[in-house]
Amino acid sequence: MYLQEFLAIAILHFLAVASPGPDFAVTTRYSLSYGGRIGRWVAVGIGTGILIHVAYSLLGIAILIHRYQWVYASFLLVGAGYLAWLGWQALQSQPRSALPTAQSAPPALSSWQAFRVGFLTNGLNVKATLFFLTLFSTVINPATPNLIKLGYGVYMAIATALWFSLLASLITWPPFYQYLWRISHWLDRLMGLALLLLSAWLIYDWFTLIGVIASA
């Protein structure tokens, strides 16, 4: 009886995940800089971050975040700051003359560090907060049992991790990767610029929201 609801969620989730955003930029940047394995750990972190949004949606906290604008404004500012930090790091990428060897490989990044980058990128994405708020308040019937809703959330977490793992694998596919490596510093900078623009967008939203709060 929940098949139609699940299909609607799956389609909306796919459209949201496939749209370029912080998750895409971070997966691309770390995959090109550190290889497919690290990129896939970033993807797992992104997928796990989905569970944060699912958890507070199930608990009704998302509605409180949206209702109390100063709380939402705080999330906006923290998220903008984190994306700006990632973007600034990416902009400092330098040209690479050859594919990495044991001697020339970039400083190692642990699986935990990569997972943490993905987790924080998704967990602090306030646009995801709005997406899940809309999903759980309009698409998903309030009468749907919480266990079923949790199942939806687990599906979205796994689907997200698989989608970005596929992206990490494709862009580090050897014949493709050899070409991308030569221009990877430009791609890094492009992803950094995208992250900074996203950060600026969030800061603009923050100023707009602060203006609304001040005039209330």
Buried (B, 14 or more C-beta within 10 A) or exposed (E): EBEEBBEEBBEBBBEBBEEEBBBBBBBBBBBBBBBBBBBBBBBBBBBBBBBBBBBBBBEEBBBEBBEEBEEBBBBBBBBBBBBBEBBEBBBEBEEBEEEEEEEEEEEEBEBEBBBBBBBBBBBBBBBBBBBBBBBBBEEBEEEBEEEBBBBBBBBBBBBBBBBBBEBBBEBBEEEEBEEBBEEBBEBBBBBBBBBBEBBBBBBEBBEEBBEEEEEE
